[in-house]
Amino acid sequence: MTAILAALVEFGPWVLGALGVLFGMFRHQQAKSTEAAANQKAAEADARAAQVDAVQAKANQDAARAGADNAKVRRDEDAAAAGEPDANRVLHDEWGK
């Protein structure tokens, strides 16, 4: 029994040290795989954000084009209306006869 205790006292720290190194290697490998998975998810999120930005830029471009088209229609209508006689004057002239 004393021989076992003597062996544990003599080799115990070495065994614990070796177990600590093995545990550290295992945790390091686990951390690397977790980091790789997190980097993959971050890359996917960045790709989705880029897609959203592209769609938003296209929508903004379409909205600007629609606004320009509406402004042109408004200018054309204002120009056409400027050539027409004033409605109040026409009514006044018609009723004044």
SULSULDA-V262702 format. One record per backbone hydrogen bond with DSSP energy under -1.0 kcal/mol. NH is the residue of the N-H (numbers start at 1). CO is the residue of the C=O. If there is no record, write none. Layout:
BEGIN
nh	co
NH	CO
NH	CO
END
This chain:
BEGIN
nh	co
5	1
6	2
7	3
8	4
9	5
10	6
11	7
12	8
15	11
16	12
17	13
18	14
19	15
20	16
21	17
22	18
23	19
24	20
25	21
26	22
27	23
28	24
29	25
30	26
31	27
32	28
33	29
34	30
35	31
36	32
37	33
38	34
39	35
40	36
41	37
42	38
43	39
44	40
45	41
46	42
47	43
48	44
49	45
50	46
51	47
52	48
53	49
54	50
55	51
56	52
57	53
58	54
59	55
60	56
61	57
62	58
63	59
64	60
65	61
66	62
67	63
68	64
69	65
70	66
71	67
72	68
73	69
74	70
75	71
76	72
77	73
78	74
79	75
80	76
81	77
82	78
83	79
90	86
91	87
92	88
93	89
94	90
95	91
96	92
END
